[in-house]
Amino acid sequence: MDQRVSPAAASGWKLESIVRDLRAARREWRAQHGRDREPGGRELPSRQIMGEIVEALAGALFPMRLGPPDLRQESEDLYVGHTLDAALNALLQQASLELGHAAQPGVRPSQEIERQARRIVQDFALALPALRRLLDGDVMAAYRGDPAARSVDEVLLCYPGIIAVIHHRIAHHLYSAGLPLLARIIAELAHSATGIDIHPGARIGSSFFIDHGTGVVIGETAVIGERVRIYQAVTLGAKRFESDETGQLLKGQPRHPIVEDDVVIYAGATILGRITIGAGSTIGGNVWLTRSVPPGSNVSQANVQNQVGNGSVS
């Protein structure tokens, strides 16, 4: 082979021209979006690193069940301390990238942004004991709510709903603290792994249980009370999207349901809009609901259809 021919040219794929054209496409996009100034390094958080951080945090929260297989109880604290130190330092770097990018894309984070990131991560670290106790309640709710569950250990190790809730509790804290991109990455990691899509902005009370879970969707502004149980393919979604005078969608408007305490929502139910499901209600399988119901309601396909026939459902 002629040594003057590059490997890309010798491969036969015309890679030199493709690489050149891709560079031109990147430059066009960056110019259009004001991204001309390059920081010389990674500008956005890493999905891969966030996955590693969440895995480490889960291990630190539940060391004897989600930690390393050779861990012994006498070395739990050592493992937790070492793991948290590494995970929080990695989280600090990712937080700095998000805050820096949000402040001025294409520019390295300033010292003030670094200080802000450190405050957020320190607050998150201090919240971990409370988060562990909150997750304990979720695990117990799953164990008590599923007759097939033989132990809380089985629930924690095997149930996709618990995996999704662990991710959500972490993501929601970061979302509320001003790191929506990191939170969304965490939520999408759980979505990819479990089929459960919970927006990190959703507010979810204690002892929350998602049984089976595949196809569950919970929107950004949903509010869920305590001791709520939902099943697979449930949607807590928006009925319509408001826009401004230019036609642009308004962000962050309350548009998802409020589910009060002790509600059960069975498989396939679709609940849309800023409506309220009253405390202690039961929503039957495959119900389509766009109106509020009072506490203690029992909503089935049959009674919804009757109300539609009577013209009483909006």
N, C-alpha and C positions, 0 to 999 in steps of 0.2 A: 504494500500500500504506500502511496506517495505520502510522506510525512508532512508535506505542506498542506494536505487536505484535512480540514477539521473533522472530528468524529461526527458532528452534526451533519456536515455535507456528505460524508461517506455513508451515512445511514440510509440515504435514499428518500427520506421523508420531507425534504426541502425545509428543514427546521430553521435554517438561518433566516429565511424570509418570514417564516411564521413567527419566530421570536421577535424579529424587527417589527412586524405588523402589530403584535400584541403590545410591544412597548409603546407604539404610537397610539393604540387604543387607550392604554393606561394614562398616557399624557393628556389625551383629549378629555377623558373623564375628570382627571384631577384639575385641569384648567377650567372646565365648566363648573366645578363645585368648589373652587377656591382652594384646592389642595396642592398648589404648585410648590410650596415650600416643604421640602422633605426633611424629616427629623434625623435621617441617617440610621434609623433603627425601627423596630416594631412600633407602630402607632396605636394599634388597637389591642384589647385584651385577647388572650388565647383561649379558645374553646378547650383545647387539650389540657392546658394547665389548670383551667377551672375544674375540669373533670377530676384531675388528680387532687386538687384542693378539697373538693367535696368528699371524695373517697377517704382522704385523710381525716377530715372533720368527723365523718361518720364513724371511723375507727376510734377516734378520740372520745366521741360521745358514748359509744358502746364497745369498749375495748375487748371484752371477753367474747363478744359475739360477732362484731364486725371488724375487729382488729386482726393482727397476724395469727396464724394457726398455732404457733409455738409459744404464744404469750402465756405467762403464769400470773396469778393474782398478786403475788408478792412483788412483781415488777410492773404492775399496772401504772402506778403514778409516774415512773420513769418513762414508760412508753408514751403516756398521754402528754407529759411535758415536752418530750422531744418531738412528738408528732405535731403538737400544736405550734411549737416554735417554728418549725419548717412551714407548716400550712399558713400560719398568719403572716410570716414574712413573704411568702409567695402571693398571698391575697393582697398585701400592701402594694406590691409591685403592680398587680393587675388593677387595683383601685386607682393608683396613680395614673396609669395609662388611660383609664376611662375618664377620670376627671380632667386630665390634661387635654384629651381629645375633645371633650365637650366644651372646654373653655376656648380652645383655639386649635382646630385640626391642623396637623402638620408641624406643631411646635412642641418641643420637649416640655414636660411638666415643670412648673416653677417650684420654688421652695415653699410658697404658700399652698400650692396644690399638694405637695408632699406632706405638709403638716395637716391639711384637711383629711387626706387619705389615712394618715396615722391615727387621727382622732376617731374616724369611722371604724377602723379595724380594731382599735382598742375598745370602743364601746361594744362592738360585736363580740369580742373575746369575753368581756365581762358578762355578756348576756347568755353565754353558753350553758351555765348551770341551770338557768331558768328554762332554756330551750330544751335541755335534756329532760327536765321534769314534765314539760308540755308534751314531748314525744312519748314519755312513759304513759301518759294518759291516752294518747292515740293508740299505742300498742295494746293497752288494756281494753280499750273500746273495741278493737278488732277481735281480740280473744273472746270477750264476752258476747260479741254480736254475731259470731260465726260458730255454729255447733260443730263444724268440721275441724276447728282449730284445737289441737291437742295440748298446746303449750304456748306461752308468750314467746318462747325462743323460736318456735316454728313460725309464728307471725312475723317476727323481726327478720328472720333469715329468708323467708319465702314469699311473703305477700307483696305483690306489686304496689298495692295501695299504700303500704307503709314506706316503701322506697320513694314513692312520689311525695308523700307527706314530709319525709325527712328533707328531701330537696326543697319542698315548698317552704318549710319553716325557716331554713337557711336563706332561701332566695327572698322571702318576704321581708326579713330583717334588713337585708342589703338594699332592697327596693325602697323601703321606707327611709333608709339612711341616705339616699341620694345616689345609689349605684344601680340604676335600672338596667343597664346593659349587662353587667355581671349577673344580676338577678335573672334576666331573661335567658342568658346562656345556661344557667343552672336549671331553670324550668324546662328548657328544651332538651337538656341531657336526660332529665327524667321522662319527658315525653317520648324521646326516642327509645328509651329502655323499657317503658311500661305501657305505652299507648294512652297514658293519662296526661291530659293537657290542662295544667293549672297556671293561669297567669300569675306572676309573682305579686301583682297588686291586690289580688283577692284577699279579703280579710276572713280568716277562718278561726273559729273558736276552739276550745279544748275538746278532747275526746271525740275527734273526728275519725270516721271510718268509711273508707271506700272499699266495698266488697267486689272482688273480681277486677273491675276497674277499666278494662279495655274500652276505649271510645269515650271516656268521661271528658267533658270540656267545661271548665269553670272560667268565666270571663274576668277581666281586669277589675271591674268595680263591684263584683259580687261580694256580698256580706253574708257569712254563714255563722250561725250561733253555735252554742255548745251542744254536744251529744247528738250531732246530726249524722245520719247514716245514708249513704247513697250507693247505688249499684251501677253496673256497667252501662255504658252508652247513654248516661244522663248528660244533658246539656243545660247549663245555666248561662244563657246567652243574651244577646241584645236583639230587640225587635226591630229597631230602626237606628240609623246613624244621623245625628244632627250635623248640619254644615253651616258655615258662615256665609256672609253675603257674596263671597267670591266662589262659593261652591266647595271650598276645602273642608274636609271633615274636622269637626271639633274634637280635640284630644282630651281624654280624662273625664268626660261627662258621665255622671251616674246613669248607666244604661243596662245594668245587669240585676238579677233578682236579689232580694233580701230574704234569706231563709232563717227563720227564728229557731229557738232552741227545740231539741227533741223531735225534729222532723225526720221522717223516713221517705226517701224518694226511690221508687223501684225502677227496674231496668228499662231503658229506652225512653224515659220521660224527657220531654223538651219544655223548658220553662224559660220564657223570653220576656225581656223588658224589665223596667224598674218597678217590679211588683213585689208584694210581700206574701210569703207563705207563713201563715200564722203558726205559733208555737204548738207543738204536739200534733201537727197535721201529718197525714199519710197521702202521698201522691202515687197513684197506681202506675203500673207499667205501661209504656207507650202513650201516656197522656200528653197532649199538646196544650199548654196552659199559657195564656197571655193576660190574665187578670189576677188580682190579689184574692186570697182566700183567708177567711178568719181562722183564729186558733181552733184546733181540734177538728179541722175539716178532714174528710175522707173523700178524696177525689179519684174517681175511676173513669175509664173511657165511657162507660155507660152513662154516668150522670153528666159528664161534659157534653155528650151528644144530645142528651135531653135538654140541657140548658141552651145549646145551640139552636135546637128546634124551637124553643120558646123565645129565642131572640135575646137571651140574657147574658151571653158571653161576648165580651168585646174582642 
